[in-house]
Amino acid sequence: MSMDPPKVLVEQSLLQAVADHTHPQHHDAALTYRELVEQFRQGTVLLVAVSDHLRLIDLGPTPTSGQRVKWFLHRRPRGVFAAIDPLYVGFQHRRAALRTDAPSLAVALTLVMCARSRIRRVATLDAAFEPFELDLQPTLPS
């Protein structure tokens, strides 16, 4: 039995809403994220995100290949998302994601990484995750 607390995957839509103060759901996303960080501080959860999504937030949409390599090898946990550990996406994860019928590559990668890492709890604002057997946070309106 593992001594680690359960993982919560912070999905791309929530990351973007927290990072962008002009996002229409910024306030609600920030509240959800603050609750998760408090649970992390208490040691009741570990926070993770798909590396591609976290890197996009950390480096922006057009990082150089050098920045990408440096981020991969030496990501410094700092700023708002310091508590989040990346789940690194490999070739096999991308191949598996491309074989799914998910509505987008971002959703497919998230689902693959959840399955491979045995993650059931996902913090998201994206309704595309509703059909899947995941514990979504915040609870999305029906």
N, C-alpha and C positions, 0 to 999 in steps of 0.2 A: 504494500500500500504506500502511496506517495505522501510525503509530508507537505507538498506544495498545495496552497489553496487553489480553488478552481480559477480557470482563466476566463476573462471577459474580453472578447474581441471588439475593439472600438473600430467600427466600420467607416469607410471613406466619407459617407454623407455626414456623419456626426463630426468627424475630424474637420471637414470643410466648414461646417456651420460654426464650430467653436472658433476656428482660426479667422473667419471672416466676420468682422463686427457689423457689416452691413447685410449679412444673410438674414432673410426673414425669420428663420427659426433659431437665430443665434442665442437669444436669451434662454429658451427651453433647452437647447443643446448644452449650453454652458452649465445650467443647473444639473442636468443629468451627468455631465462629465465631472463636476465638482463632487457629486455624490459618489461616483466611482473612485475618484482620487482619495476621498475620505475612507472608503472601504479598503483601498490599497494601503493607505497609511496604517490602518488598523490590522493589516495582515490577513484580511478575509478574502481578498481576490488578488490575482495578478492581471495586469492590463497588457494586452498585446494588440498589434495591428499588422495587417498585411504590409510587408516592407515596401512594395511599390506605392501604396497609398500614403504611407508615412513619409517616404522619401519625397513624394510630390509636394507635400505640405512643407517639409523641411527645406527643400532646395528650389522649389518652384517648377514650372512646366518644362524648362529647357536647360537642365544642368549639363555641364560638359562631361565627357566620359571620365575625366580626372576627378571631378567632384563626385560622380556616382561611385567610383571605386573607393575614394576616400571615405565617403559616407558608409559604404558597405563594410569597410575594414575598421573604421574608427568612429562610428557614430557616437557623438557625445550627448548623453541625455541632458538636455537643458531646455529651458523655456516651459511653455504650457504643457507640452507633451513629454516632459522628462520621465514621467512615471511609466510610459509605454515602451515595451520591448517589441522590436520588429520580429515578425515571423518571415524569415527570408524565403523568397519564392525561387525555386529552382526550375530547371528545364522540365522535369517530370511533372511539376505542379502546373506549369503553363500548358503542357500537352494534355493533361487531364482536364483542365478548365476548357480548353478548346473543344473537347468531346462532349461537353454538357449542352443542355438546351436552355441554359440560363439566359435571361434577357440581355446581358452585357458581359464583357470580359471581366469587368470589376466585380460584378456579382458572382460570376463563376469562380474567379480566383478566391474570393472570400469563402465561398462554400467549400471549395477544395481544401483550403487551409484549415477551415473549421473541422472538416472530416479527418484530415491527416493529423491534426493536433488534439483531436477529441474535445473540441470546444462546443458547448451547447448554448452559451449565453453570448448574445451579440447586442452591442449598443449601436443602434442605427436609427436613421430617420427615413430610410428607403423602404417603401411598401413592397418592393420586389422580394423581400425575405419572408413575407407572411406565409406563403404556401409551404415553407419548409419547417421541419420539426426542430425549431430553435426557440430558445427563451429570449424574446426580443425586449430590449429596453431602450427607450421608454416604450410602453405599450402603445402601439400605433392604433389610431382610431379606425373603426370598421367602416 
